[in-house]
Amino acid sequence: MSSLPSSVDVAIIGAGAAGLGAANALKNSGLSVLVLEARDRVGGRAHTIMASPDVTFDVGCGWLHSADENSFVKIAGQLGFEINRSLPPWRERAHGKAFPQEDREDFIQALNAFYDRAEQAAAEAAKNGRDAVASLYLEPGNRWNPMIDAISTYVNGCELDQVSILDMDAYEDTDINWRVRRGYGALVAAYGATCPLALNCAVTLIDHAGKRVRIETSRGSLIADKVIVTVPTNLIADEEIRFHPALSAKIDAARGLPLGLADKVTLALDEPHALPVEGNLRGATMRTAMGTYHIRPFGQPCIEGFFGGRYAQSLEDAGDGAIAAASIDEIVSFLGNDFRRKLKPLAESRWAHDPFARGSYSHALPGHAGDRAVLAAPIDGRLFFAGEATSPEFFTTAHGARDSGERAAEEVMAATNSR
């Protein structure tokens, strides 16, 4: 689109999974719709690249979590994307001697015991109305506590001392996890291919003081009857998009739902047949600052690394290439120094330094589990809010974001039809 229209019925801010979900839901509504996206691409935190001619890499989300309830599974079938339904590697497919089976079993027992205590604590907190910090339910002195905290950095994007016990309990996980062979980001991009888009169009102000809403962007301004805001919480919290009049309740809710950090790296693997397809590699490190590694995903000649929380932040802050260097050092410590010459950095994410994300996915701070509903609530029948942070049970996921966009579109239609 070369220039913005002067007016639309519905403006959608952000072309991630939530914005595309809203746009697709409004296609046959009879309303004029435009998605305003600050990037030069759709997908947001879902992004697939060809890291090399023979390695497809999901820089962002890569797993169809709760696949039996994941709305992108049906969409993948409609768009002709192959789904891989094999087991994920993180429990059943251990490789190497860095994490012996006996230790793995002991760790899993400790992890499950923590989740059981956390579930009981959440039930009690729901009764008495007093939320708590999840780290309280680590068993004092348990040797596996640092690695249980590492799991939290992968799942929540942060350590347990920043996680609401009520929010952690609210998340739904059916333990069925599938993948998209061509990439989850590629699927999301295909889902948005027919949506009306204005790319390279960063929104700076949403002025809802008048009868219609005025939106200021890097490409000019336009007027809309209704606006669906789908941007990450950190952008709302930092007031990168300003509202006039100010929406203090939304800003406070966004601050209670900050984006945690999870980063990924892919390393080319020379002599790949020396390692198993779809293996899992991690060590009994007894520390939270650790990576977990997926060996030869889809049989590709690579190893993917995954890092979260404060450790991921420290690696990002160290500059380009630091995540890859740390992953190579750790893999070599597990498999032997001979592997150093077999590994070559291909690509890594740095979501905290991405100006349009500033993190990976939301977690509720202790005492702020209710902020998801606050952030999701419409205002004056004209401003609507979506995104993974507004999902009551599938937050942190692309399908939770998509479904929230569809929910916001339904709210727009209800408000339009009630006039």
C-alpha positions in Angstrom: 0.0 0.0 0.0 1.6 3.3 -1.2 -0.4 5.7 1.0 -2.8 5.4 3.9 -6.5 5.9 3.4 -7.9 8.9 5.3 -10.6 6.8 7.0 -11.4 3.1 7.8 -14.1 1.5 9.8 -11.6 -0.7 11.8 -7.9 -0.1 12.3 -5.9 -3.0 13.7 -2.6 -2.1 15.3 0.0 -4.9 14.8 0.2 -7.7 12.2 1.3 -10.5 14.6 -0.9 -13.5 15.2 -3.5 -11.5 17.1 -3.8 -8.7 14.5 -4.1 -11.3 11.7 -6.7 -13.2 13.7 -8.8 -10.1 14.0 -8.3 -9.1 10.3 -9.3 -12.6 9.1 -12.4 -12.7 11.3 -13.6 -9.3 9.9 -13.1 -10.2 6.2 -16.8 -10.8 5.5 -18.1 -8.2 7.9 -18.8 -5.5 5.4 -16.5 -3.2 7.3 -13.4 -1.6 5.8 -10.3 -2.9 7.7 -6.6 -2.0 7.7 -3.8 -3.6 9.7 -1.1 -1.1 10.6 2.3 -2.8 11.1 5.6 -1.2 12.2 7.8 -3.9 10.7 8.4 -4.6 7.0 6.8 -8.0 7.4 3.8 -9.7 9.1 4.0 -12.2 11.9 5.4 -10.3 14.8 7.1 -12.7 17.2 6.4 -15.5 14.7 9.1 -15.4 12.1 10.7 -18.1 10.0 14.0 -17.7 8.0 16.2 -19.8 5.9 19.3 -19.8 8.1 21.1 -21.6 5.4 20.1 -23.4 2.2 19.3 -26.6 4.2 18.2 -25.2 7.6 14.8 -23.7 8.2 14.8 -21.8 11.5 11.9 -20.4 13.5 13.4 -17.3 15.1 10.3 -17.0 17.3 7.6 -19.5 18.2 8.2 -23.0 16.9 5.8 -25.3 18.6 2.1 -25.8 18.2 1.5 -26.1 21.9 -1.7 -27.8 23.1 -2.0 -28.9 19.5 -5.3 -30.7 20.0 -6.8 -27.4 20.9 -4.6 -25.1 18.8 -6.5 -23.2 16.1 -3.4 -23.0 13.9 -3.6 -26.7 13.3 -6.8 -26.4 11.3 -5.4 -23.3 9.5 -2.3 -25.3 8.6 -4.4 -27.9 7.0 -6.4 -25.3 5.0 -3.2 -23.6 3.8 -1.4 -26.9 2.9 1.3 -26.8 5.6 2.6 -30.2 6.7 2.4 -30.8 10.5 4.9 -33.0 12.2 3.2 -34.9 15.0 6.3 -36.7 16.5 7.1 -36.4 20.1 9.0 -33.3 21.3 12.6 -34.0 22.3 12.8 -32.4 25.7 11.9 -35.5 27.9 12.1 -38.7 25.9 15.1 -38.2 23.6 18.1 -37.5 25.8 21.5 -37.8 24.2 24.9 -38.1 25.7 26.2 -38.6 29.2 25.9 -35.0 30.5 22.6 -35.7 32.1 22.5 -39.4 33.2 19.2 -41.2 33.2 19.2 -41.6 36.9 19.7 -37.9 37.4 17.0 -37.1 34.8 14.5 -39.2 36.6 15.4 -37.5 40.0 15.1 -34.1 38.3 11.7 -34.9 36.8 10.5 -36.1 40.1 11.6 -32.9 41.8 10.0 -30.8 39.0 6.7 -32.6 39.2 6.7 -32.3 43.0 7.2 -28.5 42.6 4.3 -28.3 40.1 2.1 -30.3 42.6 2.9 -27.9 45.4 2.3 -24.9 43.1 -1.1 -26.2 42.0 -2.2 -26.7 45.6 -0.9 -23.2 46.5 -2.8 -21.7 43.6 -6.0 -23.4 44.7 -5.6 -21.9 48.2 -4.7 -18.5 46.7 -7.8 -18.5 44.6 -9.9 -19.2 47.7 -8.4 -16.5 49.9 -7.7 -14.0 47.2 -4.0 -13.7 48.0 -1.7 -14.3 45.1 1.9 -15.4 45.8 5.3 -15.6 44.1 5.9 -19.0 42.5 9.5 -19.4 43.9 8.0 -19.8 47.4 7.1 -23.4 46.4 10.5 -24.6 45.6 11.6 -27.2 48.2 14.2 -25.6 50.4 17.6 -27.0 49.8 16.6 -29.2 46.8 19.6 -29.6 44.6 17.5 -29.3 41.5 16.0 -25.9 42.3 18.3 -23.9 40.0 17.4 -26.2 37.1 13.6 -26.0 37.9 14.1 -22.2 37.8 15.8 -22.7 34.3 12.6 -24.5 33.2 10.6 -21.4 34.2 12.9 -19.2 32.1 11.9 -21.4 29.1 8.2 -21.5 29.9 7.6 -18.1 31.4 10.6 -16.2 30.0 11.6 -15.4 33.6 12.7 -16.9 36.8 10.1 -18.1 39.4 10.7 -15.1 41.6 8.8 -13.0 39.0 5.9 -15.3 38.4 2.4 -15.2 39.9 1.3 -18.6 41.2 -2.3 -17.9 40.1 -1.2 -17.0 36.6 1.1 -20.0 36.3 -1.9 -22.2 37.3 -4.2 -20.6 34.8 -2.1 -21.7 31.8 -3.6 -24.6 30.0 -1.3 -27.2 28.5 -2.6 -30.5 27.0 1.0 -31.8 26.7 0.5 -32.3 23.0 3.1 -30.4 21.0 3.5 -30.5 17.2 5.5 -28.5 14.7 5.1 -27.0 11.2 7.7 -28.4 8.8 8.0 -25.2 6.8 8.0 -23.1 10.0 5.4 -21.7 12.4 6.4 -18.2 11.3 5.9 -19.1 7.7 2.4 -20.4 8.5 1.5 -17.2 10.3 2.7 -15.2 7.4 0.6 -17.2 5.0 -2.4 -16.7 7.2 -1.9 -13.0 6.8 -1.2 -13.0 3.1 -4.7 -11.8 2.1 -5.2 -9.2 4.9 -5.2 -5.5 4.1 -1.9 -4.2 5.3 0.1 -1.1 5.7 3.7 -2.1 6.5 6.5 0.1 7.9 3.7 2.0 9.6 4.5 2.5 13.3 1.7 3.9 15.4 2.6 6.6 17.8 -0.7 8.0 19.0 -4.3 6.8 19.4 -6.5 9.9 20.0 -9.9 8.8 21.2 -11.0 12.2 22.5 -13.4 12.8 19.5 -16.3 11.0 18.1 -14.0 9.0 15.8 -10.5 7.8 16.7 -7.5 9.5 15.2 -4.4 7.5 14.7 -1.0 9.0 14.1 1.7 6.9 12.4 5.1 7.1 10.8 3.3 7.3 7.5 0.7 9.9 8.3 -2.6 9.9 10.1 -6.0 8.3 9.6 -9.4 8.2 11.2 -11.2 5.0 12.4 -14.5 4.2 14.0 -12.9 1.4 16.0 -9.4 0.3 16.8 -8.0 -3.1 17.9 -4.7 -2.8 19.7 -2.6 -6.0 19.5 1.0 -4.7 20.3 3.2 -6.4 23.0 2.7 -5.2 26.6 6.1 -3.7 26.9 5.3 -1.2 24.1 2.1 -0.2 26.0 3.9 -0.1 29.4 6.7 2.1 27.9 4.1 4.3 26.2 5.7 3.9 22.8 2.1 4.2 21.7 0.4 7.0 23.5 -3.3 7.2 24.2 -5.2 10.5 24.4 -7.0 10.7 26.8 -4.5 8.5 28.7 -5.5 5.0 29.7 -3.8 4.6 33.0 -5.5 1.3 33.8 -4.3 -0.3 30.5 -0.7 1.0 31.2 -0.7 -0.4 34.7 -2.1 -3.7 33.5 0.6 -3.9 30.8 3.3 -3.2 33.4 1.9 -6.1 35.5 2.2 -8.4 32.4 5.8 -7.7 31.2 7.3 -9.7 28.4 9.8 -12.3 29.6 12.7 -13.3 27.4 13.3 -16.5 25.5 16.0 -16.5 22.8 17.0 -19.1 20.2 20.1 -19.9 18.2 20.7 -22.3 15.3 24.2 -23.8 14.7 25.2 -25.6 11.5 26.4 -29.1 12.3 29.2 -30.6 10.3 29.2 -34.4 10.1 25.5 -34.4 11.3 25.1 -38.2 11.1 27.3 -38.5 14.2 24.3 -37.3 16.2 20.7 -38.6 16.4 17.8 -36.9 14.7 15.4 -35.1 17.0 17.7 -35.5 20.1 17.7 -33.5 23.3 20.9 -32.3 24.9 21.3 -30.6 28.2 23.4 -31.2 31.3 22.9 -31.7 35.0 24.4 -28.2 35.4 22.8 -27.4 38.8 22.5 -23.8 37.6 19.7 -21.6 36.1 22.0 -20.0 33.5 21.9 -22.9 31.1 20.7 -23.7 27.6 18.7 -26.7 26.3 19.5 -28.0 22.8 17.5 -29.7 20.1 19.7 -31.9 17.9 18.9 -32.1 14.2 15.3 -30.9 14.2 13.5 -32.4 11.2 16.7 -34.2 10.4 18.4 -30.9 9.5 22.2 -30.5 9.8 22.0 -28.2 12.8 21.5 -27.9 16.6 19.0 -25.4 18.0 19.7 -23.8 21.4 17.1 -22.2 23.7 17.8 -19.7 26.5 15.6 -17.8 28.8 15.2 -15.2 31.6 18.1 -13.2 33.0 20.7 -15.4 31.3 19.2 -14.7 27.9 19.1 -11.0 28.7 22.8 -11.1 29.7 23.7 -12.8 26.5 21.7 -10.3 24.4 23.4 -7.4 26.2 26.8 -8.9 25.4 26.1 -8.2 21.7 25.6 -10.0 18.5 27.0 -13.5 18.5 27.2 -14.0 22.2 24.3 -16.4 22.3 25.9 -18.6 19.6 29.3 -18.5 21.4 27.8 -19.5 24.7 25.8 -22.3 23.1 29.0 -23.7 21.4 30.9 -23.6 24.6 28.2 -25.4 26.5 27.7 -28.1 23.8 31.4 -28.7 23.7 31.4 -29.1 27.5 28.8 -31.9 27.0 30.1 -33.6 23.9 33.8 -33.0 23.9 36.2 -30.5 22.3 36.1 -32.2 18.9 32.7 -30.7 18.4 33.9 -27.1 18.4 35.2 -27.5 14.8 31.8 -29.0 13.8 29.6 -26.1 14.9 29.1 -22.9 13.0 26.8 -20.0 14.0 23.9 -19.4 11.5 21.3 -17.2 13.2 20.1 -16.1 16.6 17.2 -14.1 18.0 17.6 -11.0 20.2 13.9 -10.3 21.1 14.7 -7.9 24.0 16.6 -5.7 21.6 13.9 -5.8 18.9 12.2 -2.4 19.1 8.8 -3.7 18.2 8.8 -6.6 20.7 11.1 -5.8 23.6 10.7 -9.3 24.9 9.2 -12.7 24.0 6.0 -13.4 25.8 4.1 -12.2 28.8 4.1 -13.4 32.4 2.0 -12.0 35.3 4.0 -10.6 38.1 2.8 -11.8 41.6 -0.4 -10.1 42.4 -1.2 -9.3 38.8 -2.9 -12.4 37.4 -6.1 -10.4 37.0 -4.4 -7.9 34.8 -5.0 -10.1 31.7 -8.7 -9.4 32.0 -8.1 -5.7 32.6 -5.9 -5.4 29.5 -8.5 -7.3 27.4 -11.5 -5.2 28.3 -12.9 -2.9 25.6 -13.2 0.8 26.1 -16.2 2.9 25.1 -17.2 0.4 22.3 -14.3 1.9 20.2 -11.0 0.6 21.6 -10.4 -3.1 21.8 -7.4 -5.1 22.9 -5.9 -8.4 21.9 -2.6 -10.3 22.0 -1.2 -13.3 23.8 -1.1 -11.3 27.0 -4.9 -11.0 27.0 -5.6 -14.7 26.6 -6.9 -16.1 29.9 -5.4 -19.5 29.5 -3.2 -19.7 26.3 -0.9 -16.7 27.0 2.6 -17.0 25.7 1.4 -18.8 22.6 0.7 -17.8 19.0 -2.6 -19.5 19.0 -3.6 -17.7 22.2 -2.8 -14.5 20.4 -4.7 -15.5 17.3 -7.8 -16.5 19.2 -7.7 -13.2 21.2 -7.7 -11.3 17.9 -10.8 -13.2 16.8 -12.4 -12.5 20.2 -11.7 -8.7 19.7 -13.2 -8.9 16.2 -16.4 -10.4 17.6 -16.5 -7.5 20.2 -16.1 -5.0 17.3 -19.0 -6.7 15.5 -21.2 -6.7 18.6 -20.5 -3.0 19.2 -21.2 -2.2 15.6 -24.5 -4.1 15.5 -25.7 -2.5 18.8 -25.7 1.0 17.4 
